[in-house]
Amino acid sequence: MSNSFSKKIDKKQIDLILKYMSSHLKENNNENILYFFSTKKYKMTIYKTHTLLIQGSDYDNILKMLKIKNENTNENIEIRKDITIGTDESGNGDLFGGVSFAAVKIPKENREALVNLGVDDSKKLKDNFMKKVYDKVLKLTIHEIYNLEPEEYNQLYEKYKNVNTLKTYGHNKVIKKIYKENDLVVIDQYTNINRFNDQMICIGEKKDYEMHLETKAESKYLEVACASILARVNFLKQIEKIEKELMMRIPLGCVTSIVKPYLLSLKKNNVELNKYIKEHFKTNKD
């Protein structure tokens, strides 16, 4: 089955590819591409950003030569890159704002463009870069976004008393909007499958899709990486909205020494905090 693999490589690895694949080197007119190789089973592109993209099958010998582990391979699951839905969330560890969720599917013809765009795990990217590529990621993907804002977040937490149940609530909400029969869903692991199923029962939902929880999924799957960017930018938009309403800059994260002064100032001015913060955070307790 056709598959895709992408990873940043260094100059030494590029030189190895040139030596090993010289007979398959092809001309290309794309100014963003350093080298392009084509065989009967796969095509390989090396971009000026030193991103390696391989599309096709039976390319494990290349990865072995480069001493790269193919993280897309999992003996317990068939990774169907052509129909995978990737999801991610942002804001879970921040006192201010709620949580933003995104689910993404990628048409085959757009995968290369997203790699060339520099899509990666949002934790590895700067906020300004993600804002810059956000509209392009939207255009190149099939996606759904759900902004769980502070007031609704607090209501749901009061109901379920569990952060992971809220995550399951948000992930399920975006998945179901774009899910089609036989899609495989990949979520960055925050719980195990048994607890996920229990959480679905808790929120009154039926899990009628095939899904896989995997650690560091945003670094392994282009779909999850795109979802991480969409979620992050939407969470930042939540923060910007709060800043406009409060007419003040507010900090990200939940480090007590940083956020406490802002919190005390808002309490002193009798601000309705449930509209702006996650009330169950320890930082909010006097």
Stockholm file with secondary structure:
# STOCKHOLM 1.0

chainA/1-286         MSNSFSKKIDKKQIDLILKYMSSHLKENNNENILYFFSTKKYKMTIYKTHTLLIQGSDYDNILKMLKIKNENTNENIEIRKDITIGTDESGNGDLFGGVSFAAVKIPKENREALVNLGVDDSKKLKDNFMKKVYDKVLKLTIHEIYNLEPEEYNQLYEKYKNVNTLKTYGHNKVIKKIYKENDLVVIDQYTNINRFNDQMICIGEKKDYEMHLETKAESKYLEVACASILARVNFLKQIEKIEKELMMRIPLGCVTSIVKPYLLSLKKNNVELNKYIKEHFKTNKD
#=GR chainA/1-286 SS CCEEEEEECCHHHHHHHHHHHGGGEECCCCTTEEEEEECSSEEEEEETTCEEEEEESCCHHHHHHTTCCCTTCBTTBCCCTTTEEEEEEECTTCSBSCEEEEEEECCGGGHHHHHHHTCCCGGGSCHHHHHHHHHHHHHHSEEEEEEECHHHHHHHHHHHCCHHHHHHHHHHHHHHHHCCTTCEEEEECSSCHHHHHHHHHHTTCCCCSEEEEETTGGGTCHHHHHHHHHHHHHHHHHHHHHHHHHTSCCCSSCCHHHHHHHHHHHHHTTCCGGGTBCTTSGGGCC
#=GC SS_cons         CCEEEEEECCHHHHHHHHHHHGGGEECCCCTTEEEEEECSSEEEEEETTCEEEEEESCCHHHHHHTTCCCTTCBTTBCCCTTTEEEEEEECTTCSBSCEEEEEEECCGGGHHHHHHHTCCCGGGSCHHHHHHHHHHHHHHSEEEEEEECHHHHHHHHHHHCCHHHHHHHHHHHHHHHHCCTTCEEEEECSSCHHHHHHHHHHTTCCCCSEEEEETTGGGTCHHHHHHHHHHHHHHHHHHHHHHHHHTSCCCSSCCHHHHHHHHHHHHHTTCCGGGTBCTTSGGGCC
//
